[in-house]
Amino acid sequence: MDSAALSDYTEKNMVHLDWQEHIRRRPGMYIGKLGDGSSPDDGIYILLKEVLDNSIDEYAMGFGKRIDISIGEGGVVSVRDFGRGIPLGSVVVAASQMNTGAKYDSRAFKKSVGLNGVGIKAVNALSARFDIRSFRDGKMAGGCWGKGVMQQEHPLQASSERNGTTTSFVPDGELFGDFKFNTEYVEAMIRNYTYLNAGLVVSLNGAEFVSKNGLLDLLNEGLSEAPLYAPVHLKGSDIELALTHGTSYGEDYSSFVNGQHTSQGGTHLSAFREAIVRTIKEFYKKDFDPADVRTSIVAAVSIKVEEPVFESQTKTKLGSRDMGPSGPSVRSFVLDFVQEALDNYLHKHPDVAEVLLKKILENEKERKAISGIQKLARERAKKSNLHNKKLRDCRTHYTDSKNDKAEKSTLFITEGDSASGSITATREVNTQAVFSLRGKPLNTHGMTKKVVYENEEFNLLQAALDIEESLDNLRYNRVVIATDADVDGMHIRLLLITFFLQFFPELIRQNHLYVLQTPLFRVRNKKETIFCYSEEEKNKAIRKLGNKPEITRFKGLGEIDKKEFPEFICEEKIRLDPVRLTKDDIIHDLLEFYMGTNTRERQLFIIDNLRQEEGLEAEEEAVAV
């Protein structure tokens, strides 16, 4: 090695960071990502979750039956629980000293979510203001910080408050930008907590959430179609599950560990999926294909593990192999319970067993009907991939679990040579891929999965995503529909959403499908260019630039100069609208209304919205004049 290079590397190069500085420089290590609240996995929700986890752990240990949450103007969040309260002499240390907390002592928290004493410190460091107060036996102590720096200590003093802890914080706008909490996302998080902790009351700005039947409530309240049979609900020591079948394609699972929603699954979910197949094959004494057993399943599983190991600080995937230091493996524990409990249930409920068998045989019949086409389609897709002009791939994929950029892996689905070429030329090649459509795709409403293999574009898209066998193989975390904001672009958008709803609804349920927001206006002068996504943003830009700036109204991606694309597709500036399914969205009814044969209701819907659009355009013209 060059001696000059060695002499350049000295003690002067060594940098010591305070705990809060490290968290603020590397927030991804602690909360996954930042984000402004537009996606359910954005960092501001992780901050709330980290605070809530501590309160939930108190309830799980038998202390405090209520948690009050408020989210006010400016993103001020307050969480009040009625547990034991943090020991008064340790409140400040617990909130600001890394690797300090009671979770290391399994006597106090045997099966908690947080084990590393990090979560609450991350909230502290990433908040513009953080305040924590513990109430115990008529006394209070705590402290207040700004960006992790101590501002004021609340000395030990008398208090009339009930035992418990109050934590309030405001996410730091320097890191999270112009953030906003989406009530829908927060409510979904709260509902999961109540499903997993039957009897716990959680209020959000006065609205109360509570569950009496645990995962059975989760399934019943989340079903987007009538189930083929009443959900099976089974509970044991440290395990609870609920399952049924519907008519949609795909598999829909919710999995939890110690009250934590493991959105990426893990060892417990893998064991659960295996256990269902094994139990059903043994019950019917038939060697069913696993896909025939699991297609259309809707299920939830929750287990409690001592000292769980997660694959990241955000705890979205369980990595534990064992139930505890001296317990059985997660796999054998789940397998043993499901094999005994589900087998007993099916023997006691022959009506359910009959419906289930009929569904499995229907799945088998359809799979065999397309098996020949499937084989040819796979070969065609394999050959096409060798010189696939439709896909411009990226280097990092969602399956690269050890790559910290895997979460950013994105596939843009575009239409038209101009837009496709521009995105391809200006994308981030490490994390952004492009799939180019040729014209409008087929309307797949009411069709069977056979069309996925018969239609070349759908077959290649399925191959690019690698979701034929399982969503576990999904190569891109974000699948983004990037079409023009005109009538044709909207139609293509609907056709693609229909395709995913019809055949891969779990892609939507697991929050992987998005629509790219494209700028409607460009406002610029000689010094600055501002892209605007609404009339309000345009008017704000005009006021900022002044002196009659040049205003351009875009009607398609093809009208935007290629050099300008990084302004709205780069990771720092991209705006994505998630395509979501709620418990009130019945897939069949949605598809029938928007994509079925013309109905009087849809005609009226289109006419009413056209009138609104015409009114907006007339208003724009009046403002311009």
JOUR-V727628 format. One record per backbone hydrogen bond with DSSP energy under -0.5 kcal/mol. NH is the residue of the N-H (numbers start at 1). CO is the residue of the C=O. If there is no record, write none. Layout:
BEGIN
nh=NH co=CO
nh=NH co=CO
END
This chain:
BEGIN
nh=6 co=2
nh=7 co=3
nh=8 co=4
nh=9 co=5
nh=9 co=6
nh=10 co=8
nh=13 co=10
nh=14 co=11
nh=17 co=15
nh=22 co=18
nh=23 co=19
nh=24 co=20
nh=25 co=21
nh=26 co=22
nh=29 co=26
nh=30 co=27
nh=31 co=27
nh=32 co=28
nh=33 co=31
nh=42 co=39
nh=43 co=34
nh=45 co=42
nh=46 co=42
nh=47 co=43
nh=48 co=44
nh=49 co=45
nh=50 co=46
nh=51 co=47
nh=52 co=48
nh=53 co=49
nh=54 co=50
nh=54 co=51
nh=55 co=51
nh=56 co=52
nh=57 co=53
nh=58 co=54
nh=59 co=55
nh=60 co=56
nh=61 co=57
nh=62 co=59
nh=63 co=58
nh=67 co=201
nh=68 co=80
nh=69 co=67
nh=69 co=203
nh=70 co=78
nh=72 co=76
nh=75 co=72
nh=76 co=73
nh=77 co=75
nh=77 co=169
nh=78 co=70
nh=79 co=167
nh=80 co=68
nh=81 co=79
nh=81 co=165
nh=82 co=66
nh=90 co=87
nh=91 co=88
nh=94 co=90
nh=95 co=91
nh=96 co=92
nh=96 co=93
nh=97 co=93
nh=98 co=96
nh=99 co=117
nh=100 co=97
nh=100 co=117
nh=104 co=101
nh=105 co=102
nh=106 co=104
nh=108 co=105
nh=109 co=105
nh=112 co=109
nh=121 co=118
nh=122 co=118
nh=123 co=119
nh=124 co=120
nh=125 co=121
nh=126 co=122
nh=127 co=124
nh=128 co=170
nh=129 co=170
nh=130 co=145
nh=131 co=168
nh=132 co=143
nh=133 co=166
nh=134 co=141
nh=135 co=164
nh=136 co=139
nh=139 co=136
nh=140 co=157
nh=141 co=134
nh=142 co=154
nh=143 co=132
nh=144 co=152
nh=145 co=130
nh=146 co=149
nh=147 co=127
nh=148 co=124
nh=149 co=146
nh=150 co=148
nh=151 co=144
nh=152 co=144
nh=154 co=142
nh=155 co=153
nh=157 co=140
nh=159 co=138
nh=164 co=135
nh=165 co=81
nh=166 co=133
nh=167 co=79
nh=168 co=131
nh=169 co=77
nh=170 co=129
nh=171 co=75
nh=172 co=126
nh=173 co=171
nh=175 co=172
nh=176 co=172
nh=177 co=173
nh=179 co=177
nh=180 co=36
nh=183 co=181
nh=185 co=182
nh=186 co=182
nh=187 co=183
nh=188 co=184
nh=189 co=185
nh=190 co=186
nh=191 co=187
nh=192 co=188
nh=193 co=189
nh=194 co=190
nh=195 co=191
nh=196 co=192
nh=197 co=193
nh=197 co=194
nh=199 co=211
nh=200 co=197
nh=201 co=65
nh=202 co=200
nh=202 co=209
nh=203 co=67
nh=204 co=207
nh=205 co=69
nh=207 co=204
nh=209 co=202
nh=216 co=213
nh=217 co=214
nh=218 co=214
nh=219 co=215
nh=220 co=216
nh=221 co=217
nh=222 co=218
nh=223 co=219
nh=228 co=245
nh=232 co=243
nh=234 co=241
nh=236 co=239
nh=238 co=236
nh=239 co=236
nh=240 co=302
nh=241 co=234
nh=242 co=300
nh=243 co=232
nh=244 co=298
nh=246 co=296
nh=249 co=502
nh=252 co=297
nh=253 co=251
nh=254 co=299
nh=256 co=301
nh=257 co=260
nh=258 co=303
nh=260 co=257
nh=262 co=255
nh=262 co=260
nh=263 co=261
nh=264 co=316
nh=265 co=262
nh=267 co=318
nh=270 co=266
nh=271 co=267
nh=272 co=268
nh=273 co=269
nh=274 co=270
nh=275 co=271
nh=276 co=272
nh=277 co=273
nh=278 co=274
nh=279 co=275
nh=280 co=276
nh=281 co=277
nh=282 co=278
nh=283 co=279
nh=284 co=280
nh=285 co=281
nh=286 co=281
nh=288 co=286
nh=292 co=289
nh=293 co=289
nh=294 co=290
nh=295 co=291
nh=296 co=250
nh=297 co=294
nh=298 co=244
nh=299 co=252
nh=300 co=242
nh=301 co=254
nh=302 co=240
nh=303 co=256
nh=304 co=238
nh=306 co=323
nh=307 co=110
nh=308 co=305
nh=310 co=308
nh=311 co=317
nh=315 co=312
nh=318 co=265
nh=319 co=309
nh=320 co=309
nh=323 co=328
nh=327 co=324
nh=330 co=321
nh=331 co=321
nh=333 co=329
nh=334 co=330
nh=335 co=331
nh=336 co=332
nh=337 co=333
nh=338 co=334
nh=339 co=335
nh=340 co=336
nh=341 co=337
nh=342 co=338
nh=343 co=338
nh=343 co=339
nh=344 co=340
nh=345 co=341
nh=346 co=342
nh=347 co=343
nh=348 co=344
nh=349 co=345
nh=352 co=349
nh=353 co=349
nh=354 co=350
nh=355 co=351
nh=356 co=352
nh=357 co=353
nh=358 co=354
nh=359 co=355
nh=360 co=356
nh=361 co=357
nh=362 co=358
nh=363 co=359
nh=364 co=360
nh=365 co=361
nh=366 co=362
nh=367 co=363
nh=368 co=364
nh=369 co=365
nh=370 co=366
nh=371 co=367
nh=371 co=368
nh=374 co=370
nh=375 co=371
nh=376 co=372
nh=377 co=373
nh=378 co=374
nh=379 co=375
nh=380 co=376
nh=381 co=377
nh=382 co=378
nh=383 co=379
nh=384 co=380
nh=385 co=381
nh=386 co=382
nh=386 co=383
nh=387 co=383
nh=387 co=384
nh=388 co=385
nh=389 co=387
nh=392 co=390
nh=392 co=434
nh=393 co=391
nh=395 co=429
nh=396 co=430
nh=398 co=475
nh=400 co=397
nh=401 co=399
nh=403 co=400
nh=404 co=402
nh=406 co=403
nh=408 co=405
nh=409 co=406
nh=410 co=431
nh=411 co=478
nh=412 co=410
nh=412 co=433
nh=413 co=411
nh=413 co=480
nh=414 co=412
nh=414 co=435
nh=415 co=482
nh=416 co=437
nh=420 co=416
nh=421 co=417
nh=422 co=418
nh=423 co=419
nh=424 co=420
nh=425 co=421
nh=426 co=422
nh=427 co=423
nh=429 co=427
nh=431 co=428
nh=432 co=428
nh=433 co=410
nh=433 co=431
nh=434 co=392
nh=435 co=412
nh=436 co=390
nh=437 co=414
nh=437 co=435
nh=439 co=437
nh=444 co=442
nh=447 co=444
nh=451 co=448
nh=452 co=449
nh=453 co=449
nh=453 co=450
nh=454 co=450
nh=455 co=451
nh=456 co=454
nh=459 co=455
nh=460 co=456
nh=461 co=457
nh=462 co=458
nh=463 co=459
nh=464 co=460
nh=465 co=461
nh=466 co=462
nh=467 co=462
nh=473 co=470
nh=474 co=471
nh=475 co=465
nh=477 co=409
nh=478 co=409
nh=479 co=477
nh=479 co=512
nh=480 co=411
nh=480 co=478
nh=481 co=479
nh=481 co=514
nh=482 co=413
nh=482 co=480
nh=483 co=481
nh=490 co=486
nh=491 co=487
nh=492 co=488
nh=493 co=489
nh=494 co=490
nh=495 co=491
nh=496 co=492
nh=497 co=493
nh=498 co=494
nh=499 co=495
nh=500 co=496
nh=501 co=497
nh=502 co=498
nh=503 co=499
nh=504 co=500
nh=507 co=504
nh=508 co=504
nh=508 co=505
nh=509 co=505
nh=510 co=506
nh=511 co=508
nh=512 co=507
nh=513 co=507
nh=514 co=479
nh=515 co=577
nh=516 co=481
nh=517 co=575
nh=518 co=516
nh=520 co=532
nh=521 co=532
nh=522 co=552
nh=523 co=530
nh=524 co=522
nh=524 co=550
nh=525 co=528
nh=530 co=523
nh=532 co=521
nh=538 co=534
nh=539 co=535
nh=540 co=536
nh=541 co=537
nh=542 co=538
nh=543 co=539
nh=544 co=540
nh=545 co=541
nh=546 co=542
nh=550 co=524
nh=552 co=522
nh=554 co=520
nh=554 co=552
nh=559 co=556
nh=560 co=557
nh=564 co=561
nh=565 co=561
nh=565 co=562
nh=567 co=564
nh=568 co=565
nh=569 co=565
nh=570 co=566
nh=573 co=570
nh=574 co=570
nh=575 co=568
nh=576 co=574
nh=577 co=515
nh=578 co=576
nh=579 co=513
nh=580 co=578
nh=585 co=582
nh=586 co=584
nh=587 co=224
nh=587 co=585
nh=590 co=586
nh=591 co=587
nh=592 co=588
nh=593 co=589
nh=594 co=590
nh=595 co=591
nh=596 co=591
nh=596 co=592
nh=603 co=599
nh=604 co=600
nh=605 co=601
nh=606 co=602
nh=607 co=603
nh=608 co=604
nh=609 co=605
nh=610 co=606
nh=611 co=607
nh=612 co=608
nh=613 co=609
nh=614 co=610
nh=615 co=611
nh=616 co=612
nh=617 co=613
nh=618 co=614
nh=619 co=615
nh=620 co=616
nh=621 co=617
nh=622 co=618
nh=623 co=619
nh=624 co=620
nh=625 co=621
END
